[in-house]
Amino acid sequence: MAATVSFTIASADGPRPVSIAYERSGSGEPLLLLHGIGHHRQAWDPVLRILAAERDVIAVDLPGFGASPALPDGVPYATDSVAPVLGAFCAELGVGRPHVAGNSLEGLLALEMGRVGLARSVTALSPAGFWTEAERRYAFAVLRAMRGGALALPVTMIERLSLSAAGRTALTSTIYSRPGRRSPDAVLAETMALRGATGFHQTLAVGRGSVFAHDVPGLPVTVAWGSRDRLLPRRQGVRAKHTIPGARLVRLPGCGHVPMHDDPALVARVVLDTSR
């Protein structure tokens, strides 16, 4: 069920209101799902039914993305700032410490939540933060180009492109290995989400200095990488394993940067195996 929760967080300038839109389904131990930059909570739709069979699944629109308003002034988009916001969000729902799964830059956020004790397990799908400087610059240039394209194209053109496999490939081939299989409605919705992402530039800006250099001891961690990830090459997964020695490193054959759409059953199994 889709809903929005509002709560107050502390900042250097005093209390600040935050609102987060989310969808909740299923029962069992809580599982928090974090989409990547420029996306929205519907990124997880292909795996929701499978996960909800065993977990109380909470898919969020992160602040400044999807249906969630931007963070208030004085609250930065850095992972060490957003992690406590999500901790407060979970507390507002009465969830406590959930399992957390995140993709891309929010895979990095999921790892940060695990590091500071806000998660009981972490599944990071192609997480940011294990790149070289050259790899980071390439990824950011691609993301800026995707955002620029979404803003520059007339909505009528986006609608037309989403109707054909070739058009869907043109819009989303950077993040999916099988973009032509995506539904027209889904591609249209996520392109419009990228177009309207008010938190895009702030999130990307703080990501510039984000390199994850910490172990995450004391809880299950899985780092999973699509074999056909065109945005963050899978060799970054090996660096993640060296940084987090206790993590399980999983290859996702045939999957791109947002693997939930390329192989929903495999991704759901990886998330559930970690949370068990």
Residue frames as qw, qx, qy, qz and C-alpha x, y, z in Angstrom:
[[0.000, 0.889, 0.459, 0.000, 0.00, 0.00, 0.00],
 [0.412, 0.424, -0.021, 0.806, 1.41, 3.42, -0.98],
 [0.388, -0.857, -0.324, 0.101, 1.61, 6.07, 1.73],
 [0.343, 0.630, -0.247, 0.652, 3.66, 9.01, 2.99],
 [0.637, -0.610, -0.368, 0.294, 5.07, 9.53, 6.47],
 [0.168, 0.802, -0.141, 0.556, 6.26, 12.86, 7.87],
 [0.755, -0.516, -0.247, 0.321, 8.60, 13.27, 10.82],
 [0.018, -0.975, 0.194, -0.110, 11.18, 15.66, 12.25],
 [0.870, 0.031, -0.172, 0.461, 14.95, 15.26, 12.27],
 [0.400, -0.817, 0.037, 0.415, 17.68, 17.25, 13.99],
 [0.657, 0.571, 0.056, 0.490, 20.03, 19.46, 11.97],
 [0.485, -0.036, -0.218, 0.846, 22.68, 22.05, 12.70],
 [0.112, -0.249, -0.095, -0.957, 19.99, 24.71, 12.25],
 [0.475, -0.027, 0.498, -0.725, 17.43, 23.01, 14.48],
 [0.542, 0.222, 0.801, -0.125, 14.61, 20.52, 13.83],
 [0.266, 0.319, -0.489, -0.767, 13.64, 20.02, 10.19],
 [0.777, 0.207, 0.411, -0.429, 10.55, 18.26, 8.73],
 [0.038, 0.307, -0.846, -0.434, 11.04, 15.36, 6.32],
 [0.798, 0.220, 0.264, -0.495, 8.44, 13.44, 4.30],
 [0.054, -0.320, 0.892, 0.315, 9.08, 10.08, 2.63],
 [0.798, 0.181, -0.101, -0.566, 6.73, 8.26, 0.28],
 [0.127, -0.317, 0.940, -0.009, 6.78, 4.49, 0.45],
 [0.787, -0.006, -0.367, -0.496, 4.97, 1.30, -0.45],
 [0.274, -0.360, 0.820, -0.349, 4.58, -1.52, 2.06],
 [0.849, 0.058, -0.280, -0.445, 3.49, -5.12, 1.52],
 [0.698, 0.154, -0.686, 0.134, 3.95, -8.62, 2.88],
 [0.678, -0.679, 0.119, -0.256, 4.75, -9.87, 6.37],
 [0.905, -0.013, -0.187, 0.382, 7.74, -11.15, 8.28],
 [0.531, -0.479, -0.019, 0.699, 11.00, -9.44, 9.20],
 [0.256, 0.907, 0.100, -0.321, 11.23, -5.89, 7.79],
 [0.656, 0.073, 0.413, 0.627, 13.13, -5.32, 4.55],
 [0.102, 0.850, 0.051, -0.514, 13.89, -1.77, 3.36],
 [0.692, 0.349, 0.441, 0.453, 14.47, -1.31, -0.39],
 [0.106, -0.776, 0.085, 0.616, 16.49, 1.66, -1.72],
 [0.705, 0.644, 0.254, 0.152, 16.43, 2.61, -5.42],
 [0.628, -0.032, 0.147, 0.764, 19.37, 4.18, -7.29],
 [0.062, -0.469, -0.013, 0.881, 19.93, 7.81, -8.22],
 [0.267, 0.205, -0.412, -0.847, 17.30, 9.24, -10.57],
 [0.324, -0.205, -0.883, -0.271, 14.98, 6.25, -10.12],
 [0.533, -0.353, 0.153, -0.754, 11.98, 5.71, -7.87],
 [0.531, -0.246, 0.733, -0.348, 10.62, 2.99, -5.62],
 [0.867, 0.344, 0.113, -0.343, 9.02, 1.24, -8.61],
 [0.311, 0.622, -0.715, -0.072, 12.53, 0.09, -9.55],
 [0.189, -0.229, 0.915, -0.272, 11.82, -2.81, -7.19],
 [0.729, 0.132, 0.087, -0.665, 8.40, -3.74, -8.61],
 [0.712, 0.275, -0.599, -0.241, 9.60, -6.90, -10.43],
 [0.436, 0.127, -0.829, 0.328, 10.77, -8.48, -7.16],
 [0.355, -0.318, 0.343, -0.809, 8.18, -7.14, -4.69],
 [0.862, -0.140, -0.153, -0.463, 5.77, -10.08, -4.89],
 [0.805, 0.122, -0.540, 0.214, 8.56, -12.62, -4.34],
 [0.240, 0.287, -0.556, 0.742, 10.07, -10.70, -1.42],
 [0.473, -0.306, 0.175, -0.807, 6.70, -9.98, 0.20],
 [0.845, -0.135, -0.467, -0.222, 6.02, -13.70, 0.50],
 [0.768, -0.169, -0.465, 0.407, 8.66, -13.81, 3.26],
 [0.377, -0.105, -0.258, 0.883, 9.29, -10.23, 4.36],
 [0.021, 0.871, 0.391, -0.297, 7.53, -7.04, 5.45],
 [0.561, 0.218, 0.301, 0.740, 8.77, -5.09, 2.42],
 [0.023, -0.891, -0.209, 0.403, 9.11, -1.30, 2.51],
 [0.571, 0.313, 0.329, 0.684, 10.14, 0.29, -0.80],
 [0.142, -0.777, -0.228, 0.569, 10.85, 4.01, -0.43],
 [0.436, 0.786, 0.111, 0.423, 11.14, 7.03, -2.67],
 [0.597, -0.240, -0.223, 0.732, 14.30, 8.58, -1.31],
 [0.036, -0.817, -0.228, 0.528, 14.18, 12.32, -0.53],
 [0.098, 0.654, -0.345, -0.666, 14.17, 14.32, -3.76],
 [0.117, 0.150, -0.872, -0.452, 13.12, 11.34, -5.90],
 [0.156, -0.386, -0.897, -0.150, 9.81, 9.84, -6.95],
 [0.293, -0.752, -0.446, -0.387, 6.98, 11.16, -4.80],
 [0.602, -0.576, -0.298, 0.466, 9.21, 12.27, -1.91],
 [0.117, 0.986, -0.018, 0.121, 10.04, 15.99, -1.57],
 [0.543, 0.535, -0.419, 0.494, 13.64, 17.13, -1.35],
 [0.593, -0.348, -0.487, 0.538, 15.51, 17.21, 1.94],
 [0.125, -0.969, -0.212, 0.025, 15.04, 20.49, 3.83],
 [0.311, 0.799, -0.308, 0.414, 17.72, 23.16, 3.82],
 [0.319, -0.688, 0.547, -0.355, 20.54, 22.33, 6.19],
 [0.831, -0.148, 0.529, -0.088, 20.31, 18.56, 5.68],
 [0.161, 0.586, -0.653, -0.452, 22.94, 17.37, 3.16],
 [0.896, 0.226, -0.153, -0.350, 22.52, 14.43, 0.80],
 [0.189, 0.533, -0.815, 0.125, 25.69, 12.67, 2.00],
 [0.683, -0.130, -0.709, -0.118, 25.29, 9.01, 2.98],
 [0.371, -0.122, -0.695, 0.604, 26.21, 9.74, 6.60],
 [0.250, 0.053, 0.218, -0.942, 23.36, 12.28, 6.69],
 [0.646, -0.006, -0.392, -0.656, 20.72, 10.31, 4.79],
 [0.490, -0.027, -0.863, 0.120, 21.34, 7.07, 6.74],
 [0.023, -0.178, -0.675, 0.715, 20.05, 8.62, 10.01],
 [0.467, 0.122, -0.082, -0.872, 17.08, 10.06, 8.10],
 [0.664, 0.008, -0.652, -0.366, 16.15, 6.54, 7.01],
 [0.322, -0.068, -0.834, 0.443, 16.75, 5.32, 10.55],
 [0.221, 0.158, 0.394, -0.878, 14.26, 7.93, 11.79],
 [0.585, 0.099, -0.394, -0.702, 11.84, 6.91, 9.02],
 [0.560, -0.042, -0.826, -0.037, 11.99, 3.27, 10.15],
 [0.123, -0.129, -0.709, 0.682, 11.51, 4.29, 13.76],
 [0.398, 0.111, 0.059, -0.909, 8.44, 6.32, 12.75],
 [0.697, 0.041, -0.523, -0.489, 7.00, 3.16, 11.18],
 [0.748, -0.424, 0.390, -0.329, 7.84, 1.14, 14.27],
 [0.875, 0.370, -0.311, -0.041, 10.13, -1.09, 12.24],
 [0.734, -0.573, 0.309, 0.193, 13.32, -1.03, 14.30],
 [0.160, -0.604, 0.646, 0.439, 16.38, -2.34, 12.49],
 [0.852, 0.407, 0.129, -0.303, 15.43, -3.71, 9.04],
 [0.694, 0.029, 0.515, 0.503, 17.27, -5.76, 6.49],
 [0.209, 0.813, -0.063, -0.540, 18.36, -3.30, 3.79],
 [0.673, 0.215, 0.534, 0.465, 18.88, -3.75, 0.05],
 [0.132, 0.857, -0.007, -0.497, 20.11, -0.91, -2.14],
 [0.756, 0.431, 0.342, 0.354, 21.19, -0.37, -5.74],
 [0.457, 0.663, 0.047, 0.591, 23.97, 1.84, -7.17],
 [0.082, 0.509, -0.347, 0.783, 24.62, 4.97, -5.06],
 [0.659, -0.444, 0.157, -0.586, 21.99, 3.69, -2.65],
 [0.922, -0.026, -0.355, 0.150, 23.85, 0.38, -2.45],
 [0.394, 0.335, -0.419, 0.746, 26.55, 2.55, -0.88],
 [0.403, -0.455, 0.168, -0.776, 23.86, 4.04, 1.39],
 [0.909, -0.255, -0.226, -0.238, 22.75, 0.52, 2.41],
 [0.760, 0.112, -0.434, 0.471, 26.34, -0.33, 3.36],
 [0.056, 0.418, -0.334, 0.843, 26.56, 2.87, 5.41],
 [0.690, -0.423, -0.011, -0.588, 23.37, 1.90, 7.25],
 [0.933, -0.121, -0.326, 0.091, 24.96, -1.45, 8.04],
 [0.534, 0.319, -0.405, 0.670, 28.19, 0.19, 9.19],
 [0.117, -0.367, 0.332, -0.861, 26.44, 2.47, 11.70],
 [0.053, 0.099, 0.906, -0.408, 24.13, -0.23, 13.08],
 [0.488, 0.253, 0.143, -0.823, 20.89, 0.72, 11.29],
 [0.755, 0.242, -0.424, -0.437, 20.55, -2.57, 9.36],
 [0.781, -0.323, 0.509, -0.161, 20.44, -6.22, 10.37],
 [0.705, 0.045, 0.563, 0.429, 21.72, -7.36, 6.95],
 [0.194, 0.731, -0.186, -0.627, 22.78, -5.58, 3.75],
 [0.698, 0.312, 0.553, 0.331, 22.43, -6.52, 0.10],
 [0.022, 0.740, -0.185, -0.646, 24.26, -4.04, -2.14],
 [0.733, 0.463, 0.466, 0.178, 23.56, -4.36, -5.88],
 [0.551, 0.506, 0.131, 0.651, 26.33, -2.75, -7.96],
 [0.342, -0.861, -0.245, 0.286, 27.08, -0.31, -5.14],
 [0.326, 0.860, -0.150, 0.363, 28.93, 2.93, -5.76],
 [0.442, -0.837, 0.295, -0.129, 32.08, 3.78, -3.88],
 [0.806, -0.279, 0.456, 0.253, 34.48, 1.09, -5.10],
 [0.652, 0.725, 0.141, 0.169, 35.59, 2.91, -8.21],
 [0.560, -0.093, 0.084, 0.819, 38.79, 4.48, -9.42],
 [0.061, 0.589, 0.109, -0.798, 38.63, 8.20, -10.12],
 [0.139, 0.193, -0.636, -0.734, 38.48, 7.51, -13.86],
 [0.139, -0.337, -0.919, -0.152, 35.61, 5.04, -13.37],
 [0.026, -0.616, -0.558, 0.555, 33.75, 7.55, -11.21],
 [0.098, 0.467, -0.184, -0.860, 34.12, 10.31, -13.79],
 [0.159, -0.025, -0.814, -0.558, 32.82, 8.02, -16.51],
 [0.124, -0.475, -0.865, 0.106, 29.81, 6.92, -14.45],
 [0.007, -0.625, -0.353, 0.696, 28.93, 10.49, -13.49],
 [0.108, 0.309, -0.434, -0.839, 29.22, 11.67, -17.09],
 [0.170, -0.217, -0.888, -0.368, 26.80, 8.93, -18.18],
 [0.119, -0.577, -0.730, 0.347, 24.35, 9.78, -15.40],
 [0.033, 0.547, 0.063, -0.834, 24.45, 13.47, -16.26],
 [0.142, 0.122, -0.656, -0.731, 23.84, 12.62, -19.93],
 [0.155, -0.394, -0.900, -0.101, 20.83, 10.47, -19.00],
 [0.075, -0.644, -0.503, 0.572, 19.42, 13.25, -16.84],
 [0.034, 0.436, -0.233, -0.869, 20.09, 15.83, -19.56],
 [0.127, -0.080, -0.813, -0.562, 18.36, 13.69, -22.15],
 [0.125, -0.535, -0.824, 0.139, 15.32, 13.18, -19.93],
 [0.039, -0.658, -0.279, 0.698, 15.06, 16.93, -19.42],
 [0.023, 0.371, -0.424, -0.826, 15.68, 17.87, -23.05],
 [0.042, -0.201, -0.880, -0.429, 13.27, 15.46, -24.73],
 [0.487, -0.176, -0.050, -0.854, 9.66, 16.65, -25.01],
 [0.532, -0.066, 0.725, -0.431, 7.28, 14.47, -23.03],
 [0.811, 0.418, 0.071, -0.403, 5.49, 13.50, -26.24],
 [0.521, 0.584, -0.621, -0.045, 8.80, 12.21, -27.64],
 [0.168, -0.326, 0.863, -0.347, 9.48, 10.18, -24.48],
 [0.716, 0.162, 0.466, -0.494, 6.00, 8.68, -24.79],
 [0.775, 0.526, -0.213, -0.278, 6.63, 7.73, -28.42],
 [0.288, 0.563, -0.767, 0.109, 10.06, 6.26, -27.72],
 [0.392, -0.236, 0.781, -0.424, 8.71, 4.12, -24.89],
 [0.820, 0.247, 0.185, -0.482, 6.28, 2.40, -27.25],
 [0.825, 0.463, -0.323, -0.042, 8.97, 0.59, -29.29],
 [0.909, -0.290, 0.002, 0.300, 11.74, -1.80, -28.26],
 [0.599, 0.382, -0.002, 0.704, 14.26, 0.40, -30.09],
 [0.127, -0.767, 0.011, -0.629, 13.03, 3.49, -28.26],
 [0.768, -0.631, 0.012, -0.107, 13.12, 1.77, -24.87],
 [0.864, -0.012, -0.012, 0.503, 16.67, 0.68, -25.66],
 [0.330, 0.597, -0.016, 0.731, 17.64, 4.25, -26.50],
 [0.381, -0.764, 0.022, -0.520, 16.20, 5.49, -23.20],
 [0.720, -0.586, 0.275, -0.250, 17.44, 2.81, -20.80],
 [0.912, 0.260, -0.290, 0.132, 20.17, 0.60, -22.31],
 [0.182, 0.642, -0.546, 0.506, 22.78, 2.10, -19.97],
 [0.391, -0.388, 0.611, -0.569, 21.18, 0.52, -16.91],
 [0.857, 0.049, 0.403, -0.316, 19.47, -2.62, -18.25],
 [0.268, -0.297, 0.821, 0.408, 20.93, -5.50, -20.22],
 [0.144, 0.360, 0.863, 0.325, 17.53, -6.25, -21.82],
 [0.117, 0.276, 0.205, -0.932, 15.88, -2.83, -22.16],
 [0.358, -0.011, -0.570, -0.740, 13.59, -3.89, -25.01],
 [0.383, -0.305, -0.872, -0.007, 11.76, -6.25, -22.65],
 [0.030, -0.251, -0.506, 0.825, 10.73, -3.43, -20.33],
 [0.179, 0.690, 0.701, 0.018, 7.11, -2.36, -20.55],
 [0.211, 0.579, 0.218, 0.757, 6.30, 0.98, -22.22],
 [0.422, -0.832, -0.213, -0.290, 4.55, 2.23, -19.08],
 [0.768, -0.523, -0.046, 0.367, 7.51, 1.38, -16.85],
 [0.590, 0.121, 0.160, 0.782, 10.06, 3.06, -19.14],
 [0.011, -0.717, -0.253, -0.649, 7.89, 6.16, -19.45],
 [0.577, -0.790, -0.182, -0.100, 7.40, 6.35, -15.67],
 [0.754, -0.421, 0.020, 0.503, 11.07, 5.96, -14.81],
 [0.448, 0.337, 0.200, 0.803, 12.18, 8.46, -17.47],
 [0.207, -0.788, -0.218, -0.538, 9.71, 10.95, -16.03],
 [0.721, -0.662, -0.130, 0.160, 11.04, 10.15, -12.54],
 [0.678, -0.069, 0.090, 0.726, 14.57, 10.93, -13.72],
 [0.170, 0.592, 0.269, 0.741, 13.29, 14.14, -15.31],
 [0.386, -0.777, -0.161, -0.470, 11.63, 15.27, -12.08],
 [0.793, -0.298, -0.372, 0.379, 14.31, 14.15, -9.59],
 [0.083, -0.955, 0.051, -0.281, 14.88, 17.29, -7.53],
 [0.649, -0.682, 0.327, 0.084, 17.59, 15.58, -5.49],
 [0.904, 0.361, 0.033, 0.226, 19.63, 14.44, -8.49],
 [0.430, 0.729, -0.268, 0.461, 22.38, 17.06, -8.56],
 [0.401, -0.721, 0.415, -0.383, 22.83, 17.23, -4.79],
 [0.936, -0.196, 0.288, -0.051, 23.10, 13.45, -4.55],
 [0.830, 0.454, -0.030, 0.323, 25.54, 13.27, -7.44],
 [0.130, 0.841, -0.310, 0.423, 27.61, 16.09, -5.97],
 [0.566, -0.619, 0.481, -0.256, 28.14, 14.36, -2.63],
 [0.978, 0.075, 0.190, 0.038, 28.85, 11.10, -4.46],
 [0.510, 0.780, -0.309, 0.189, 31.92, 12.72, -5.99],
 [0.005, 0.641, -0.672, 0.371, 33.92, 12.12, -2.82],
 [0.837, -0.253, 0.287, -0.392, 32.25, 8.86, -1.81],
 [0.559, 0.346, -0.754, 0.014, 34.65, 5.95, -1.54],
 [0.838, -0.466, -0.003, -0.285, 33.60, 3.21, 0.87],
 [0.420, 0.535, -0.662, 0.314, 36.68, 2.27, 2.87],
 [0.448, -0.390, 0.571, -0.567, 35.14, 0.53, 5.88],
 [0.200, -0.058, -0.978, -0.030, 34.47, -3.04, 6.90],
 [0.609, -0.304, -0.073, -0.729, 30.90, -3.92, 7.94],
 [0.236, 0.139, -0.934, 0.228, 31.48, -6.50, 10.66],
 [0.203, 0.082, 0.745, -0.630, 28.86, -8.32, 12.67],
 [0.630, 0.423, 0.372, -0.535, 26.08, -8.73, 10.11],
 [0.666, 0.246, 0.632, 0.310, 25.47, -10.56, 6.81],
 [0.184, 0.732, -0.182, -0.630, 26.55, -8.55, 3.76],
 [0.698, 0.291, 0.577, 0.308, 26.17, -9.50, 0.11],
 [0.107, 0.644, -0.279, -0.705, 27.65, -7.50, -2.75],
 [0.666, 0.353, 0.648, 0.111, 26.10, -8.54, -6.07],
 [0.027, 0.587, -0.339, -0.735, 27.19, -7.36, -9.52],
 [0.778, 0.533, 0.230, -0.241, 25.60, -7.77, -12.92],
 [0.699, -0.103, 0.487, 0.514, 27.93, -9.36, -15.48],
 [0.374, 0.519, 0.453, 0.620, 26.68, -6.83, -18.07],
 [0.208, -0.857, -0.264, 0.390, 26.80, -3.71, -15.92],
 [0.543, 0.569, 0.187, 0.588, 27.71, -0.90, -18.34],
 [0.150, -0.925, -0.006, -0.349, 27.81, 1.85, -15.72],
 [0.399, -0.717, 0.547, -0.166, 29.96, 0.40, -12.93],
 [0.633, 0.362, -0.675, -0.108, 32.18, -2.44, -14.23],
 [0.894, -0.368, -0.200, -0.161, 31.98, -5.66, -12.24],
 [0.655, 0.232, -0.458, 0.555, 35.70, -5.52, -11.35],
 [0.183, -0.549, 0.279, -0.767, 34.59, -3.03, -8.71],
 [0.862, -0.375, -0.136, -0.314, 32.95, -5.95, -6.92],
 [0.830, 0.057, -0.375, 0.409, 36.38, -7.47, -6.28],
 [0.180, 0.414, -0.329, 0.830, 37.47, -4.22, -4.64],
 [0.599, -0.486, 0.009, -0.636, 34.32, -4.33, -2.51],
 [0.937, -0.199, -0.287, 0.010, 35.20, -7.85, -1.37],
 [0.608, 0.209, -0.389, 0.659, 38.68, -6.70, -0.38],
 [0.122, -0.458, 0.208, -0.856, 37.20, -3.78, 1.57],
 [0.716, -0.275, 0.257, -0.588, 34.53, -5.93, 3.28],
 [0.138, 0.356, -0.922, -0.066, 36.26, -9.32, 3.73],
 [0.307, 0.115, 0.874, -0.359, 33.26, -10.98, 5.31],
 [0.571, 0.419, 0.033, -0.705, 30.92, -10.06, 2.46],
 [0.658, 0.213, 0.707, 0.149, 29.57, -12.61, 0.02],
 [0.143, 0.497, -0.384, -0.765, 30.37, -11.56, -3.55],
 [0.606, 0.359, 0.704, -0.089, 27.75, -12.76, -6.05],
 [0.030, -0.169, 0.563, 0.808, 27.79, -12.54, -9.84],
 [0.546, 0.486, 0.468, -0.496, 24.47, -11.87, -11.56],
 [0.387, -0.007, 0.718, 0.579, 24.82, -13.42, -15.03],
 [0.159, 0.494, 0.663, 0.540, 23.26, -11.44, -17.86],
 [0.183, -0.852, -0.457, 0.178, 22.21, -8.55, -15.60],
 [0.320, 0.658, 0.015, 0.682, 22.86, -4.85, -16.04],
 [0.149, 0.294, -0.437, 0.837, 23.30, -2.06, -13.52],
 [0.548, -0.132, 0.316, -0.763, 19.68, -2.25, -12.29],
 [0.142, 0.145, -0.965, -0.165, 19.37, -6.05, -12.11],
 [0.398, 0.203, 0.693, -0.566, 15.90, -6.24, -10.56],
 [0.646, 0.510, 0.030, -0.567, 14.37, -5.94, -14.03],
 [0.412, 0.514, -0.702, -0.271, 16.82, -8.19, -15.85],
 [0.543, -0.024, -0.839, 0.024, 16.44, -11.24, -13.56],
 [0.492, -0.555, 0.113, -0.662, 13.86, -10.67, -10.80],
 [0.935, -0.276, -0.196, -0.101, 13.96, -14.25, -9.49],
 [0.747, 0.162, -0.339, 0.549, 17.73, -14.24, -9.09],
 [0.061, 0.492, -0.260, 0.828, 17.83, -10.84, -7.40],
 [0.682, -0.499, -0.011, -0.535, 15.02, -11.80, -5.02],
 [0.940, -0.150, -0.278, 0.130, 16.85, -15.00, -4.10],
 [0.531, 0.314, -0.344, 0.708, 20.06, -13.09, -3.38],
 [0.236, -0.524, 0.184, -0.797, 18.24, -10.60, -1.15],
 [0.833, -0.395, -0.078, -0.378, 16.33, -13.30, 0.73],
 [0.875, 0.032, -0.359, 0.322, 19.40, -15.49, 1.17],
 [0.293, 0.394, -0.364, 0.791, 21.24, -12.56, 2.74],
 [0.427, -0.456, 0.154, -0.766, 18.35, -11.67, 5.04],
 [0.907, -0.255, -0.288, -0.173, 18.09, -15.26, 6.25]]
